[in-house]
Amino acid sequence: MTQEAPVTPFRDLHHYVAIPQVTVLRLSPDGTWLAAAVQTLDADGKKFVSSIWRIGVSPAGSGSPPARLTRSAEGEGGPAFLPDGSLLFVSRRQGPPAGPGAGGAAAEDKTEDKAKDKAALWLLPAAGGEASRIAAPPGGVAGLAAASDARSVIFSSPVLPGTSGAGEDAARRKARADAGVTAILHEAGPVRYWDHDLGPDSLRLQAVVIPGPGAESAADGGARPAVEPSDLTPDPGRALDNSHFELAPDGSVAVTGWAVTDDAAAVTEEVAVITVATGERRTLLSAPGYDFGQPRISPDGRLVACLRAAHDNYQSPGDVTLVVAALDGGASGGAAPDGAAALDGAAALDGAAALDGAAGRRGASGGPRDLLAGMDRRPLEAAWAPDSASVYFTADDHGRRPVFRVDVATAEITRLTTDDAAYGSLCPAPDGRWIYALRAAVDDPPAPVRLDATAPGSDPVRLAGPAGPAVTASLPGTLTEVQAVAGDGATIRGWLVLPDGAAPGSPAPLLLWVHGGPVMSWNSWSWRWNPWLMAARGYAVLLPDPALSTGYGHDFIARGHGRWGEAPFTDVMAITDAVVARPDIDAARTAMMGGSFGGYMANWIAGHTDRFSAIVSHAGLWALDQMFATTDLPSFWRKHFGDPLTQPGRYLENSPNLHVNSIRTPMLVIHGDKDYRVPVGEALRLWADLAGRVQDARFLYFPDENHWILTPGHVIVWYETVLAFLAQHVLGEPWRRPDLL
């Protein structure tokens, strides 16, 4: 009798979607505990909700059992701290306002009713007790930031144009609703973003000062007094869409990304400084051909560190670096690097050559200082050290995402982590000794860890998290690295997930998975594209980093720039050839999958080889000239491929639909209707073009999902359909239609 495989989170999809997911960390001002946002299933299992957990850390850095701080059906997120340790968060939960008005949103009962489904700003006192609602603007709260040394807070909130104050905004919203009007008039710029329409409202920054403990009034029933926000950006247009913002330590000024849109709807990102008391705004960082983003103010309030990205153009991709500038607009201090900065641990970067500045590493004389002039890697996230003398940052590197430190005065770079992991949510401790972070890897979901900032290369210490170590312990296989040499001599590397039992006498079928992006890397855990679910069913999974992937230098990205059907395709084929030559892989049973750019590659591969038994294309690009005009970011395509009306060459050379007559492989097409990045028209046209040409094609359509499949039930049927399709064509099993489809 065949023994049944044990039930693990990777054998049972319902168990899998119920695994808690830690998404973000914030460290308390005294450095003794972490606020973690944790995503779990709601009570009926129909959606994911987030809550805030407390993870204690002693001054010595050891962990204590986690405790859940917030509970509501609507969930809570966006944790931030006031100086006394009080916790701010954003939630759609219902409850009494802080006091009469609560920021103007409850001035009239009708306004309160309209705001019930909008997120509000809440405060959980440091001493414990019930959370109170601080501000509930009619459009809701989208994000927040708090000063480290003052009780000042700014938050972003959607506000209708031409209105002033919560009362006017609420009245305009009611008038639209009463008239049955949902129309949006656009006069410039983009109209959609990822999965939502832009407008009719737009984000504004609002500032509040939160009264301290003891300010409750007996006349108000012991409620915290109301706080009235001040509008810092009364007419921003779309300038604050997707922008990062934060406050100076004393709360006097805010820095924020500021988007400027030209007549062709191309967006340039600047950094602005806003005086909180007056709302006066000035531009801090701006330069033709560059974007500045994710500004971070130093703890001493003098400097701003941010990412600077050179714009892509038709000839080459732009590069990304980390720059620093004085908050007051003066000199940023420190010795400007005269060439390649010293790279402590350069061997870990495989001797990456310093760029000569042509790709946008250096600013103009007197502009922001480039801290990474000698580092051929793209920074992703930055956090200041508490003494303001250095900046911690992450960057992809050879299938990992290490933590680095750069000295502001000398631009000397030190690599702090050397393990096979991807780090994020960096939280430097006030004493400068520790860095708390989320650590993840292809074989390990995100979990809170402690890093020793004084000992580069030391092992991370795992803290007690809500999910615990059981997930990693139950992985149904092992992870190894593989590589191959492409036709142009470039080394192509990737990860290979091998299922339990794979051996020369029992080779495993292979699934090739190409990542999205395309400028990204397989270096971290993925909840959406999880190879361990496939390994639990006996598949090996190849996760390659072809041309356009990050972590291998600027030239590696440039190999595929504007030529998606060339080097990325041949790289993927080269590393697939190397893997199927292994004795523990069954070369006769292979399939290919991909989403977004990976979906593009699925469609391209389908028209250029019949070596695979099945292909799954999720949110894949099909007709590039059509995609240019319907995506939410046509400016991206204009930079990379040109205008299809005047420069059709690259569209014709790289468009998968032009090779449809060569497709012989069974295909599963998957798409969400609310996907605005790769509009559903791509899948509809692909589905129509496959009709009568491919013997076995199926279309899994999600009317309510976007670029990602986000609801638990849909995640389950997504995997059930993919697994059934693969089982039929790779394993030779009968087709089994998922029960709920």
N, C-alpha and C positions, 0 to 999 in steps of 0.2 A: 504494500500500500504506500502511495506517495504521501510524504508528510507535508501538510500545509505550511506555507511560510507564516511566521509569526506576524500578528497584526502590529504594525508600527505606524507612526504618523505618515510614512511614505508609502505604505501599502493601502491605507484607507484615506481617501480624499476628504471625507468628513472630519477625520481626526487632524488632517494636515491643515485645513483652513482654520481650525480652532487653536492653533499654536499662537501664543502671545507674541507680538512683534514690537520690539523696542525701536522707536523711530527717532528720538531726539533726547539729548541730555542738556541740563543746565545746572551749574554748580551754585550752591548757596553762597552768600557774601562771606560767611565765616569759614567756608571750605569744609563744612562737616557733613553735608549731605547733597545728594544729587536729586533733582526733579527730573523724572523720566516720563516721556509720553509713550504710552503702551497701547497698541491697537489689539483689540480682541473682538470676538463675535458678540452681538447684542443678545438679549434674552431669548429672542425667537430664532436666532441664527440667520436672519435675512440680510443683515448688513454688518459692516465693521464699524466699531466705535472706538474712540480713544479716551483714555483716562490718565490722570497724573499719579505717579507712584513716587514714594520716598525711598531712596537707597542711601543708607547711612554710611559714612566713611569717617573713621576716627582721624585725629591729627596725624597718626602714624600711617594712615592709608588703608587699614584693614576694613573689610566690609561688615555690614550687619544685615539681617533679613529685611527684604523690601516690604513696604507697607503701602497699600492703596490709599490715596488721599481724597480722591474725588469719585463720586458715583452719580451718574445720571443717565437716563435713556438716550439723551442727545450727545453725550460725550464732552470731553474737554481737551484742549490742546494749547499750543503756543505758550509754554510756561516761561515766566520771567520773574525776577526778584526785585523787591525794594531793598534799600540798605539794611533795614531791620530784620530781614529774612521773611517778610510777608511775601506770599506767592500770588502773582498775577496769572490769570489764564483767560482763554477765550472759550465761550460755550453758548450753545443755543438753549441751554436749560432755562426753565422758567422759575421765577422767584420774585420776592419783593425787591423794589429798587432800593438803593442806598439811602435815599431820602426823597423829598418832594422834587420831582423833575428828573432825577437820575440822568443828568446830562441832557435834559430837554426831551428825551424820548417818551416820557410818560406825562407830558403836559396836558394831554387830552386822552380820554379813554380810547377814542378811535385810533389815535396814533399808537397807543400801547398794543391794540389788537393787531394792527398792521405789522408791528415789529416782532410778533411772537416767533416767527420762523427765522429770525435773524440772530447772528451771534452777537453777544454782548461781552463787555469787559468785566471780569470778576476778580475779587480779592479774598484770599484765604489768610487770616491773620497769623503772624509768626507764633503767637501763643496758643494757636488752635481755635476751635470753635467752628461756627458756620461761616461759609463763604457769603459775601455780599456783592451785589451787583453795583459796579462803579459807574459805568456809562453804557447806555443802550441806544445808540443812534439809529434812526429809521432804516438806514441802509446796512446796518450791522458793522461789526469790527472784523477787518481782514487780517491785521497783523499788529504787533505792538513791540515797543522797546522801552526800557526803563533806565534811568540814570543810576550810576553805581553809588553816588554820594549824596543824592537828593531824592525827594519823593516825587520827582517829576517823571511823567510818562507821556509818550506819544503813541498814537495808534492811527492806522489807516482805515478809512471808512468810505464806501461808495456814496457819493452825493450827486443829486441831479444838477445839471448846469443851470446857472442863473438863480440859484437859491442861496440864501444866507441864513444859517442857523437850522437847528433840528426842526423847528416848527414849520418853516417854509418848505423844507425838504419833504416832511411828512405830508403837508397839504398837497404838494405837487404829485406825490406818489398816489395819494387818494384820488385826486382828480383824474389821473391816467387810468387807475383801476375802475373808477366809476364810469368812465367813458369807454371802457373796453379797449383801450389803446395799448398795444405792445410795440408799436413801430419805433424804429431808431433811425434818425437822420445822421448820416456820416458826411463830414465835409473834408476830412483828410485822414490819412493814416490807415492802419489795419482795422479790420472790422470784426475779426474773431481771433481767439487764441486757444490752442489745444482743444478744449471741449466746451467753450462757452462764448457767447456773443459779447462783444465789447460795447458797452452803452446800454441804455441811454445815460446811466450815471458813470462817474469816473472817481477814482480814488483821490481823496484828500488826506493830508496829515492833520490830526487834531492833537492838541496838547492839553494835559490836565496836571494839576498838582493835587495829590491825594493827602487828605488830612491824616495826621498821625494818630496812634492809639490814644484813647481818652477824649477824642473830639466828638463822641456820640452825644446827642442831645436828648434829654428827658422829654422835651416838648415833642420830639419826633418819635416817641416810643422807643428810644434807645437806638434808633437807626443811625448808621453812619451818615454824616451830612452829604448832601448832593454836591457833585462837582460839575461845573459847567465847562465843557471843552472850548478851547479857542481854535479857530480855523487858521492854520499856518499857510495853507496853499489854496486860496479861494477860487482860483481859476486855472487849474493845472492842465486841463485837457487830458490827454492820455500819458502825460509825462511820468506818472508814478506807477504805471502798470508794471508789476513784477519787479519793482525796485526794492533793494535792501536799504534800510534806514536804521540809524541809532542815535542816541543822545550822548553828549559830552558828559563826563563824570558829574559835573555840577549842574547839569540840566539846562545850561544857558543857551546852547546851540545844538542843532541837529544836523547830521549829514545824511544825505540821501542820494540814491541814484536818480537821475533826471533824464528822461528820454526825449530826444528832439527828432521830430519826423519831417522829412523833406517832401517836396512836391511829388516825388516818385514813390512815396510811402516807405522809403528806407529809413531805418531808425538808427540814430547815433546816441549812445549812452554817455552822459556826463555825470559828474558828482557836484552837487550843490550843497552849500552851507546856509542854514536858515536860523536867524536869531529868534529864539522862542518868544521873547517878550514883545517883539514888534512884528514878526512875520517877514522881516526883510530877508531877501534871498540873494546870494551871490554865487557865481560859478567858481568852484575850486579847481576842478580838473576837466579839461576839454582840449581836444586837439583833432584837427582834420584827419580822418582815416583811422581813428582809434575809438574804442569803447572803454569806459572806466566803470567798474562795478564792484559791488560788495564792499563798500567802504567800512573800515573799522577804526575807531578812535583809540589812541593809546591811553592807558590808565592815567598818565600824567596830564592828559588833555592837550598835548602840544601837536601831535602828529596824526596823520591819517594814512593807513595802509590800505591799498585796494588792488584789485586785478586790473591790468591794462591789456586789452586785446586789439591787435592790429586787424583791420578789416580784411576779410578775404577778398580776393579779386579774381578776375578770369585767369590770370597767369599762375597764381600761387595762393596757398592758404596763408592767413595771418597767423602770427604767433601770440602767445599769452605769457605775461610775466607779472611779477609783484612789484609795485612801486610804493614809495612813501613820499608824502608831501606835508608841509606845515599846515596845521589847521587854520592859522591866521593868514595864510597865503604867502608867508615869507620863506626864508631859506629853511630847508628840512634838516640841515645839520648832518654831520658825519662825512666821512671821506668818500667821494664818488669813486666807484671802481673804475680803473683805467683799462680793464680788459677782463679776462676770465677771473672771476673771484675764486679764492681758494676753496676747494671742495673737499672738506673733511669727509672721508668715506667715498671718494670719487670712484673707487673700484666697484662699489656697489651699483654705480650707474654705468658700469661697463665702459668707462672711459669716454663718456659722451662728450663730443666736441663742443667747444663754445661757439655760439653763433656770432657772426661778425656784425650784427646790428641791422642787417638788411631786412630782416623779418619783423622789425618793430620792437627790438629789445630796448633801445635807448630813446629817451625823450629829447626834446630840444634843450639847448642850454638854458638853465634857469628853471626848467620844468621839474616835474617829479623825478626822483632818483629811482633808477632800476636797481632792485636788490638782488636780482638773479641773472645778471649779465653773462655769467659763465655757466649757466645750467640749462641744458637742453631738455627740459621737462616743463610741463604746463601746470602751474599751481591751480588748485581747486578750491581750497578753503584756508582761511587765515585766522589766527587768534594771537593777540598780543601777550607777551610775557608780563607778569605783574610789575616788573621794574621798568617797563617801556624801553628796554635796551635791545630787545630782540623780538622777532615774530615767528611763531610756529605756523607751519603750513603743511598741506598734503599735496601730493602729486603722483599720478600714475607712473609706475616704473616696472616694466617686465612682468606684467600680470599681478602686481601688488600695488598698494597705495600707501607708501610709508609716510611717517611724520618727520618733517625736517625742522630745523631752526636756522634762521638767518640773523646774524648780528647787524643791527641797523647802522652802526658806525663804520664797520669794516666790510660788510657784505659777505663775511665768511659763513659758509653753509655747513651744517652738521646734520648728518642723517641719524635720527634717534631710534628708529625701529628697523629691524632687519629680518623679521619673520615674514611668513607667506600670508600677509593679511592686508586688508584695506581698512583704513581708519577714517573717522569722521566725527563730527560733533565735538570738537576739541574744547576742553574746559580746563585751562591752567589754574592751578590752586593759588590762593593769595600769597603763600609763603615761597612760591617759586620752585618748590621741590618736586611737585607732582603735576602730571597732566592726566585728567580723566577724559575718556573718549569712548566712543563706540568702536569696537573691533569686530570686523567680519572677514570672512574668507569664502572662497567657493564652497568649502566644506564646513562652514561654521556660520550660523546666523548672527546678526548684530547683537553684541552683548557688552555691558559696561566693563571697562578695565581701568587699571591704574598704571601709568607709565612713570618711570623715574626720569625726570627731566635732567638730572645731573649725571646720568650714567647711560650714554648712548649704547644701543645694542643690548641692553638688559631685557630680560623677558617681561612681558606684560603680566600683571596680576589680575586675574578675573574676579570681579565683584559679584556678590549675590544679586541676580537679576530676576525679574518675574518669570522668565521662561525656564531658567535653570539649565544644567548641562545635558539633560536627557535627550534633546534633539540631536546634538552632535553624536552622542553615544549610540544612537539608533540608526546611523547612516548605513544604507545597504550596499556598501562598496568602498572603494578607495580612490584617491586622487593622485595623479601623477602628471608630470610635465612632458610634453612632446615638442618636437621641432622638425623643420624641414628647410631646405634651401630652394628659394624661388628661382625662376629662370634668369633673373637679373642679378643673382648672387645674394639677395637679401635673405636673412634668416627669419623664418616665420615660426613663432612659437604659439603654444596654446596649452590648455588643460585637457586632460583625458580622464573622465570618470569611468572607472571599471566596476561592473557589478560583482557582487559576491559570486564566486564560482567560475569566473572567467579564467580560462587557462588554455594552453595549446591543445589539450584534448577535448576542451569544451568551449570553443570560441563564441564570443558574444556578438549579436548583431549590433551594427553601429548607427547612431544618429549624429549627423553633422548639424550643429546649431550655430548659425551666424548671428552675431550681436547686432543691436540697433545702433542708433547714433547719427551718422556712422562714426563720428569722432569720439570713441570711447573704448573700453577694454573689458574683457571678461576677467575681473579681478576680485569680485565680491559675491556675496550671497545674493540670490534672486528668489523672491517669493513668487513672482509671476512666471518666470522661466526657470523652473527648478529641475536640474538634471537628476536629482536623487529620486524624484518620483518615477523617472524612466528607469533608473538603475534598479529600483525595487521590482521592476517587471522584466529584468534581465538584459536591458540594453546598455551598451557602452555609449557615452556621449562625448563628442569632441567639441571643445569650445575654443576655436582659433581666434587669434588676433591678426587679421590680414591688414594690408595697406589701408590707411586712414585711421588705424587704431592708435590710441594714445599710449604713452609709456615707452616709446622706442625712438623718440626724437622727432624733430620737425621734418626732416627729410623723409621719414617713413610715412608721415601723413601726406606729404606732398606727392608721394609715388602714386596715390590714387585720386588726387585732386582733379575734379572734372572728368575723370576717366573711370567711372565706377565699374564699367564692364570689362576693364582690363586687369590691372594689378590685383584688385581685391578678389576677382574671380580666379585668376591663375594662382594666387597665393592659397586660397581655400582648397583648390584642387591639389596643389602640391602637398599640403600637409595631410589631406585626406589620403593621398597615395601612400604617404609614409605610414600612416596609422593602419590602413587596411593590410599592409604588408606584415604586421605583427601576427604572430601565431595565435594570440588570444583574441583576435578579431576575425569575424566571419565576413570576408570580402564579398560573399555572394548575397548577403542580407544587409543592405544599407538604405538609409533614408536621409532626407535633408529637411531642416526646419529653420524658420527665421521670422522675425517680426520687425516692422518698420524698415530700416535699411536691410535688416536680415530678410524681411519679406521681399524687398527689391531683389536681393541676391537669390532668393528662392525662385522668383519669376525669371530672372536672368539665367540661372542654372538650368531651369526647366527647358529653355529654348536653346541651350548650348551643349547639353549632354543628356544621355539616357541611362547613365550608369546607376542611378538611384531607383529603388523599387517604389518609392513614394516621396512626394514633396508636400510640405505644409507651409502655406504662405499666409501669415497673419499681418494685416494692415500693410500690405505690400504695395509699392509703387509699380505701376504698369505702363501707362502712357504718359511720358514725361512732359510733353507739351500741354496736355490736359491738366496735369498736376500743377504746372506752373501757375495757371490762371485760377485754380480753385483752392489751393492750400491757404492756410492762414498767414504764411510768410513767403509771398512771392519774391520779396527782396532777396531771400537766401538764394533762390534759383538764379536770379539775375546776376548775382555776384559769381556764382560757380559755373553756370552753364550759359550765361548770356540771355538775351531776349530771343525767344523762339521765332519771332517774326523777322528779326534782322540777323540773328546768329543761330540758325537752326542746326548747325553741324553737330554739336555735342548732344542735342536732344535725339537726333537721328542715330548717332553712334552708340548711345547708351540706353535707348528705350526698349524695355523687354517686349512690348507688344508687337514690335516689328519682326519678332522671331516666333510668333505663335504657331506658324505652320510646321515648325520643327519640334513642337512639344509632343512627346509620346508618353510621358510619365504620368500616372494617376496623381491628381492634385486635390488637396483640401484647401479651400479658400476661406479665410475667416476675417470678418470686419465688423466694427461697431458703427452705427449710424451717426453717432455724435462725435466721430473722429474728424476734427477740422485740420489736423496736421497732415494726415494722409486721407483725404476725403473718401467717403464710401463709394464715390463714382469710380475710383480705381478698381475696387473689387467688382462692382456691377459690370464694368466693361470687360474685365478679365473673365468673369463668369460667362458673359455673352460670347466672348471670343473663343472660349474653350468648347462651347456647345458644338457638337458635331465633329470636333477635332480630337478630343481626348475621350477615351473609352470610359474611364471612371473619374468623374470630377464631382465634388460636393462643395456646397457653400453653407457655412455656418454663420448666420447673421444675427447680430445683437442690436435690436432697435433702440435700446436704452443705454448702451455702453459707448465708450469713446475709444481713444487710442489704446487704452489699457482696459482689461476686463477686471472690474473692481468689486463686484458684489459676490458674496460667497457662493450662492447657488450657480451663478454663471461661471465662476472659476471651476467649479466641479464639473459642469457639463462641458466646458471647454476641454478639460483634460480627458473626460470620458470619450468625447468625440475623437480627439487626436489619438488616444490609445487604441480605440476601436479601428480607426482608419489604418494605423500602423500595423496592428495585429493582422489585419486582413492582407495587406500587401507585403509586409516584411516577414511575418511569422507564418503566413499561410492559413490563418484561422478564419472561420466564417465571420462575415460582417455582423456586428451586434449594435443595432441602433440604441443609443442611450434612452432609458425609460422615459425621461421627462421631455424628450424631443420627439 
